[in-house]
Amino acid sequence: MAFDIDSFNFERAANYRTEWLCGMLGDDYRTEYQDVINSFYKLAFARKPEFMGWGYQWATDKHGRERNTDTDFSLANYREVDTRLAEYQSDRKCGRKNIEQFTGR
């Protein structure tokens, strides 16, 4: 991108990572790459997994400000947690399938 800034534009932004992967690995699995990348960013945009501790790791009350809070995702309603975990598992399965195809294992 830095060596040819004019080739990068709004339309290419969403597909840039897929183009990069296909440049290294070939176009055979372009659709699968794009699906996993889209799913990953959709999940990450909703809430970063590393910040889903809801304050527990910092809940020392040392400063009197940090309090445990409920998750933004419902554990009881709408199957939000189950759906989110299923999407991550689907991404992992697709990634493992691609790795197996490349390594022949």
C-alpha positions in Angstrom: 0.0 0.0 0.0 2.7 2.5 0.9 4.6 2.0 -2.4 1.4 2.5 -4.5 -1.1 4.5 -2.4 -3.2 5.2 -5.5 -4.0 1.5 -5.9 -5.7 1.5 -2.4 -9.2 2.9 -2.2 -12.4 2.6 -0.3 -13.7 -0.3 -2.5 -10.6 -2.4 -1.9 -10.3 -1.7 1.9 -12.7 -4.6 2.9 -11.0 -7.1 0.6 -7.4 -6.0 1.1 -6.5 -8.9 3.6 -8.1 -11.5 1.3 -6.1 -10.1 -1.7 -2.9 -10.3 0.5 -3.6 -13.9 1.5 -4.4 -14.9 -2.1 -1.2 -13.2 -3.3 0.7 -15.6 -1.0 -1.4 -18.7 -1.0 -3.3 -18.6 -4.4 -6.9 -17.9 -5.3 -8.2 -21.4 -4.8 -9.8 -20.6 -1.4 -10.6 -16.9 -1.9 -14.2 -17.2 -0.8 -13.2 -19.1 2.4 -10.6 -16.6 3.3 -13.0 -13.7 2.8 -15.7 -15.5 4.9 -13.4 -16.1 7.8 -12.0 -12.5 7.7 -15.5 -11.0 7.6 -16.7 -13.2 10.5 -13.6 -12.4 12.6 -14.0 -8.6 12.1 -17.7 -8.8 12.8 -17.1 -10.6 16.0 -14.1 -8.4 17.0 -16.1 -5.2 16.3 -18.8 -6.2 18.7 -16.4 -6.7 21.6 -12.8 -7.7 21.8 -12.4 -11.1 23.5 -9.6 -9.9 25.7 -11.9 -7.2 27.2 -14.7 -9.6 28.0 -13.6 -10.3 31.6 -16.1 -7.7 32.8 -13.7 -6.2 35.3 -12.9 -9.4 37.2 -9.1 -9.3 36.6 -8.9 -5.7 38.0 -11.6 -6.0 40.7 -9.2 -5.4 43.6 -11.1 -2.3 44.8 -7.7 -0.8 45.4 -8.8 2.5 44.0 -12.5 2.2 44.8 -13.5 2.7 41.2 -13.4 -0.7 39.5 -16.5 -2.8 39.8 -17.5 -6.1 38.2 -20.2 -5.5 35.6 -22.4 -7.7 33.6 -21.5 -8.8 30.1 -22.9 -7.1 27.1 -24.0 -10.5 25.8 -26.9 -12.3 27.4 -26.2 -15.7 28.9 -29.9 -16.4 29.3 -31.7 -14.7 26.4 -31.4 -14.7 22.7 -28.6 -17.3 22.7 -26.1 -14.5 22.1 -23.2 -16.3 23.8 -24.0 -19.6 22.1 -24.2 -17.9 18.7 -21.0 -16.0 19.2 -19.1 -19.1 20.3 -20.5 -21.1 17.4 -19.2 -18.4 15.0 -15.7 -18.5 16.5 -15.8 -22.3 16.3 -16.8 -22.2 12.6 -14.0 -19.8 11.9 -11.5 -22.2 13.6 -12.8 -25.2 11.7 -12.5 -23.4 8.4 -9.0 -22.3 9.3 -7.9 -25.8 10.3 -9.4 -27.2 7.1 -7.3 -24.7 5.1 -4.1 -25.5 7.1 -4.7 -29.3 6.5 -5.1 -28.6 2.7 -1.8 -26.7 2.6 0.2 -29.1 4.8 -1.4 -32.3 3.4 -2.2 -33.6 6.9 
